[in-house]
Amino acid sequence: MKTALLLVSGALIFGVTFAGWYWLNAFGCGMNTTGCSGFSLNWEDWEALQLFVPTFVLGLALMIAGGWRLLARYRS
């Protein structure tokens, strides 16, 4: 049960963080006064990305911990 909770919560945190990052990039494109026909995720923009990195890392760490527990259970 704890393994599933770690995996699901990690995936949920990571997914919500990615959705927030996607929304922020789309919002920035929409606020552009010259307009834009499409946008891409700007991974080089460290000023905005630094707000999302801790939750990306937290979600990834929870997924790794859940995967580690899952593998350890099936190994023994």
QUIMOSUL-V756680 format. One record per pair of residues at least 4 apart in sequence whose ideal C-beta (glycine too) atoms are under 6 Angstrom apart, sorted by sequence separation. I is the first residue (numbers start at 1). J is the second residue. D is the distance in whole Angstrom. If there is no record, write none. Layout:
i->(I,I)
j->(J,J)
d->(D,D)
//
This chain:
i->(4,5,11,32,45,46,52,29,29,26,25,25,25,21,17,17,17,13,13,14,13,10,10,11,9,10,6,7,6,7,6,3,3,3)
j->(8,9,15,36,49,50,56,36,39,39,39,41,42,52,52,55,56,55,58,59,59,59,62,63,62,63,62,63,65,66,66,66,69,70)
d->(6,6,6,5,6,6,6,4,4,6,6,5,6,5,6,4,5,6,6,3,4,5,3,6,6,4,5,6,5,4,3,5,4,5)
//
